[in-house]
Amino acid sequence: MEKKVVATSSLAGCFGCHMSLLDIDERILELIELVEFDKSPVNDVKKFSRRVDIGLIEGGCCNEENVHVLKEFRAQCKVLVSVGECAIMGGLQAIRNTIPLKECLDEAYLNGPSVKGCNEESIIPNDEELPVILNKVYPCHEIVKIDYHLPGCPPSADLIWNALRALVLDEKMEMPYELVKYD
Amino acid sequence: MNQILKFKLDGVECMGYKDQYITNAAAENGFYIPTLCNIPGVKPRGACRICNVRVNGKLMTACTTPLANGMVIECQTEELKDLRKAIIELMLTEGNHFCPSCEKSGNCELQALAYRFNITVPRFKYQFPERDIEASHPKLIKDHNRCILCKRCIRVIKDEQGRNIFAFGKRGNRITINIDTELANDISDENARMAYEICPVGAILLRENAFREPIGKRKFDHVPIGIEMERFHK
């Protein structure tokens, strides 16, 4: 059987979901029999070399670079999976969605207890090299079409494993009650 | 003794008593009808609408509808299951429910129902409304981000003189459940704990009580909500 190709990325996330993927322990040996990785932090490949079968997205979209990467993933992946709460609902970063962006930036760079008085020129970083921050943190499915969602913070290794196996072998995925959790 | 009534629930012949509500009669007959606002023994309000069933073809809230002889009740039809799922999804998107950082996660009935209905992502757009947290009370914290307005706290928590500690504030889509500041200052430890426990979500929190139970030992970590009531339906 020809190996399926997997790509992964972390947008506005903490890499916890990638850590959870590595938590499959010795099953990683079975995994590399089934798949090979293209663009992914797992193998440190930065660019897509071909169209891939499965894309795993961790994290929501908080800046324009996240949106760019997500759209690229949608274009390159036959199946795109949102992995974890951040990809599904924005995650803890989305707590800022209830506060106007200017207020957030002012608090972070000008008025917060750890910066007050230290930022004499009142600079809020806006170099053109930096990706522009979005007004809100967006769940991935509000930007592009997402085929499957794996909840959890992070989703357990067993859940990610079950999902990958089911996608690779074209089987029905097992989602036992104990594995599908939002925390 | 109360008059015995016969009714049919999802095709199964059941028995209940006069003046019993459908949810309670169903539970005694081994059926679980999901609810968020209902508490056995307290006058029902029909606030959350998750217990919607079809009684003789008409949509009714099972927690507020008294049993009648010969009722034909549908509970687990695909239509009703989807309706309930939609209500839960609406609640998840209407407020700010950040499960990973919530003290009630694992013991939250809204979350448990979402697990039960296999919700991986809601069909509605997240609203991210701007809501406050009242953290000035000595024993309780009221987090309006998570409140689903079920009215459990208003109906149950009273002081020794029968005064309400919780009450509605504002109206319409700006409605909130507020704590009476003066009464909350004198609230007994027992009442404060009860308020925390009856809140189906993490909207009423007890101070110095967060994250006491590790993951794996919480109420809904291993067992779906309502499973103890079910004999006929899983």
Interface residues (C-beta under 8 A of the other chain):
Chain A: S82 E85 I88 M89 G90 G91 L92 A94 I95 N97 T98 I99 K136 P139 H141 E142 I146 Y148 H149 L150 P151 C153 M175 Y177 E178 V180 K181 Y182 D183
Chain B: N96 F98 C99 P100 S101 C102 S105 G106 Q111 A114 Y115 N118 T120 V121 K125 Y126 F128 P129 E130 R131 N145 I215 D221 H222 V223 P224
